[in-house]
């Protein structure tokens, strides 16, 4: 009787074991993907790398913070070309709004830099607040500085005309191309970390989607939208990969410089020990 009661339970036990094995395999693959993502984004490092030490990583972050100091570089030029495009793409009555938006962003960036330079805070606080500030700017640009609010409002009543339809399609496509190319070129010119570049590209893509949703009532062909989406995604991936290689080179250079400085310090200490007297050397060793 006992064997007869246990026999029907075998299929259920096999099913539970199979489900447990499947869940374990999926969990292992997810953990592998997470580890791969952390390695590609330079959030974790192998044990044989100097950056595995948190102090070395903090030193590199502080070294990289110098690129965010107030100065005139390619990031300012990228911001200027974004401003020029937004002024050209918008009607005359909306240019004051665009100038105020860029002026407010520049003021916030200046205050952010001054506050963090004065407080001498942690580099992670500096990095994430900067990333949040830039993402907010890109999202706000897609909602404030696009020309679909004022530029396309007057042409929707004549959608029955083929000439007006073609003009609206060309204007909408050129607006998306301009918004995308100026934003992605600015992200590439900033030279931020790989993870920050990924977040900025996602924010920029969200801004372009918002712009496209506001222009969705225009009779724009589906193939055109697919082409624009594919081109923007491809260029965004190129930007992320370019920044990944750039950060790998920067970290390699920083690691070599750090090793050279350590070697100089060791050689200096060795010279001091050789020139010192034996009692002083014994006393120093005891103190160590």
C-alpha positions in Angstrom: 0.0 0.0 0.0 2.9 2.3 0.8 4.5 1.7 -2.6 1.2 2.3 -4.4 0.8 5.6 -2.6 4.3 6.7 -3.5 4.2 5.7 -7.2 1.8 8.5 -8.4 4.0 11.1 -6.7 7.0 10.4 -9.0 5.9 12.6 -11.9 5.2 15.5 -9.7 8.6 15.2 -8.0 10.3 15.0 -11.4 8.4 18.1 -12.5 9.5 20.0 -9.4 13.1 19.0 -9.9 12.9 20.0 -13.6 11.4 23.4 -12.6 14.1 23.9 -9.9 16.8 23.0 -12.4 15.4 25.4 -15.0 15.1 28.2 -12.5 18.6 27.6 -11.3 19.9 27.7 -14.9 18.0 30.9 -15.7 19.3 32.5 -12.5 22.9 31.5 -13.4 22.6 32.9 -16.9 21.1 36.2 -15.5 24.0 36.5 -13.1 26.4 35.9 -15.9 24.8 38.6 -17.9 24.8 41.0 -15.0 28.5 40.3 -14.4 29.2 40.9 -18.1 27.3 44.1 -18.0 29.1 45.3 -14.9 32.5 44.4 -16.6 31.6 46.2 -19.8 30.4 49.3 -17.9 33.5 49.3 -15.7 31.5 48.8 -12.5 33.5 45.7 -11.5 37.0 44.5 -12.2 39.0 41.3 -12.1 41.1 40.6 -9.1 44.4 41.1 -11.0 43.5 44.7 -11.9 44.5 47.7 -9.9 41.0 49.1 -10.1 39.8 46.2 -8.1 41.0 48.2 -5.1 38.3 50.7 -4.2 40.9 53.3 -3.3 42.5 53.1 -6.7 39.0 53.4 -8.3 38.2 56.5 -6.2 41.6 58.0 -7.2 40.7 57.5 -10.9 37.3 59.0 -10.4 38.8 62.1 -8.8 41.3 62.2 -11.7 38.4 62.0 -14.2 36.5 64.8 -12.4 39.0 67.3 -13.7 37.4 67.0 -17.2 34.2 68.5 -15.6 36.0 71.6 -14.3 34.9 75.0 -15.8 36.7 75.4 -19.1 36.1 76.0 -22.8 36.4 72.6 -24.6 34.6 70.6 -27.2 31.6 70.1 -24.9 31.0 73.8 -25.0 31.2 73.7 -28.8 28.7 70.8 -28.9 26.3 72.8 -26.7 26.7 75.7 -29.0 25.8 73.7 -32.1 22.7 72.4 -30.3 21.7 75.9 -29.5 22.2 77.1 -33.1 20.1 74.2 -34.4 17.2 74.8 -31.9 17.2 78.5 -32.8 17.1 77.8 -36.5 14.5 75.0 -36.3 12.1 77.0 -34.1 9.8 79.9 -35.2 10.8 83.4 -34.2 8.3 83.7 -31.3 9.8 80.6 -29.6 13.4 81.5 -29.8 13.2 83.5 -26.5 12.0 80.3 -24.8 14.9 78.4 -26.2 17.4 81.0 -25.1 16.0 81.0 -21.6 16.1 77.2 -21.4 19.8 77.1 -22.4 20.6 80.0 -20.1 18.9 78.3 -17.2 20.8 75.1 -18.0 24.1 76.9 -18.1 23.4 78.6 -14.8 22.6 75.2 -13.1 25.8 73.6 -14.5 27.8 76.5 -13.2 26.3 76.3 -9.8 26.7 72.5 -9.7 30.4 72.8 -10.5 31.0 75.6 -8.0 29.1 73.7 -5.2 31.0 70.4 -5.7 34.3 72.2 -6.0 33.7 74.0 -2.8 32.3 71.0 -0.9 35.0 68.5 -2.1 32.5 65.7 -1.9 32.7 62.1 -3.0 33.4 61.6 -6.7 30.3 59.3 -7.0 28.0 62.1 -5.9 29.7 64.4 -8.5 29.3 61.8 -11.2 25.7 60.8 -10.6 24.4 64.4 -10.1 26.2 65.4 -13.3 24.5 62.5 -15.2 21.1 63.3 -13.8 21.6 67.0 -14.8 22.6 66.1 -18.4 19.7 63.5 -18.7 17.3 66.1 -17.5 18.6 68.6 -20.0 18.2 66.2 -22.9 14.7 65.2 -21.8 13.7 68.9 -21.4 15.2 69.8 -24.8 13.0 67.2 -26.5 9.9 68.7 -24.8 10.7 72.4 -24.9 13.0 73.1 -27.8 11.4 71.0 -30.6 9.4 72.8 -33.2 6.4 70.6 -33.5 4.4 72.7 -31.1 4.6 75.9 -33.1 6.2 74.9 -36.4 3.7 72.2 -37.4 0.5 73.5 -36.0 -0.3 75.7 -39.0 0.0 72.9 -41.6 -2.3 70.3 -40.1 -5.4 71.7 -41.6 -4.1 71.2 -45.1 -3.2 67.6 -44.8 -5.4 66.8 -47.8 -3.1 68.6 -50.2 -0.2 66.4 -51.4 2.2 69.4 -51.5 1.4 70.3 -47.9 1.7 66.6 -46.9 5.1 66.3 -48.5 6.3 69.5 -46.9 5.2 68.4 -43.5 6.9 65.0 -43.9 10.2 66.6 -44.9 10.0 69.1 -42.0 9.2 66.4 -39.5 12.0 64.1 -40.8 14.5 67.0 -40.8 13.5 67.9 -37.3 14.0 64.4 -36.0 17.4 64.1 -37.8 18.6 67.5 -36.4 17.4 66.7 -32.9 19.1 63.3 -33.0 22.4 64.2 -34.6 23.1 67.3 -32.5 22.2 65.4 -29.3 24.4 62.3 -30.1 27.3 64.5 -31.2 27.1 66.4 -27.9 27.0 63.1 -25.9 30.1 62.0 -27.8 31.9 65.3 -27.2 31.3 65.1 -23.4 33.7 62.1 -23.0 31.9 60.8 -19.9 32.0 57.2 -18.6 30.5 54.3 -20.5 27.6 53.8 -18.2 26.9 57.6 -18.2 27.0 57.5 -22.0 24.4 54.7 -22.1 22.1 56.6 -19.7 22.5 59.8 -21.8 21.7 57.9 -25.0 18.6 56.4 -23.4 17.5 59.8 -22.2 18.1 61.2 -25.7 16.2 58.4 -27.3 13.3 59.1 -24.9 13.3 62.7 -26.0 13.2 61.8 -29.6 10.3 59.4 -28.9 8.4 62.2 -27.2 9.1 64.5 -30.2 7.9 61.7 -32.6 4.7 61.2 -30.5 3.9 64.9 -30.7 4.4 64.7 -34.4 2.5 61.4 -34.9 -0.5 63.0 -36.4 1.5 64.0 -39.5 1.1 61.7 -42.5 4.7 60.4 -42.3 5.4 57.0 -43.9 6.2 54.1 -41.7 9.3 53.2 -43.7 10.7 56.7 -43.0 10.1 56.3 -39.2 11.8 52.9 -39.3 14.8 54.3 -41.1 15.1 57.2 -38.7 14.8 54.8 -35.7 17.4 52.4 -37.1 19.9 55.1 -37.9 19.5 56.8 -34.5 19.9 53.4 -32.7 23.0 52.6 -34.8 24.7 55.9 -34.1 23.9 55.6 -30.4 25.5 52.1 -30.3 28.6 53.6 -32.0 28.8 56.3 -29.4 28.6 53.8 -26.6 31.2 51.6 -28.1 33.5 54.5 -28.9 33.2 55.7 -25.3 33.9 52.2 -24.0 37.1 52.0 -26.0 38.0 55.5 -24.8 37.5 54.7 -21.2 39.5 51.5 -21.6 42.4 53.5 -23.0 42.1 56.1 -20.3 42.1 53.5 -17.6 45.1 51.7 -19.1 47.0 55.0 -19.3 46.1 55.9 -15.7 47.1 52.4 -14.6 50.5 52.7 -16.3 51.1 56.2 -14.8 50.2 55.0 -11.4 52.6 52.1 -11.6 55.3 54.5 -12.8 54.7 56.8 -9.8 54.8 53.8 -7.4 58.1 52.7 -9.0 59.6 56.2 -8.5 58.5 56.2 -4.8 60.0 52.8 -4.2 63.3 53.8 -5.8 63.3 57.0 -3.8 62.7 55.0 -0.6 65.5 52.6 -1.5 68.0 55.5 -2.1 67.0 56.9 1.3 67.6 53.6 3.0 71.0 53.1 1.4 72.2 56.5 2.4 70.9 56.2 6.0 72.9 54.7 8.8 72.3 51.2 10.0 70.6 52.2 13.4 68.2 54.5 11.5 67.4 51.7 9.1 66.7 49.2 11.9 64.6 51.8 13.7 62.6 52.4 10.5 62.0 48.7 10.0 60.8 48.4 13.6 58.4 51.3 13.1 57.1 49.7 9.9 
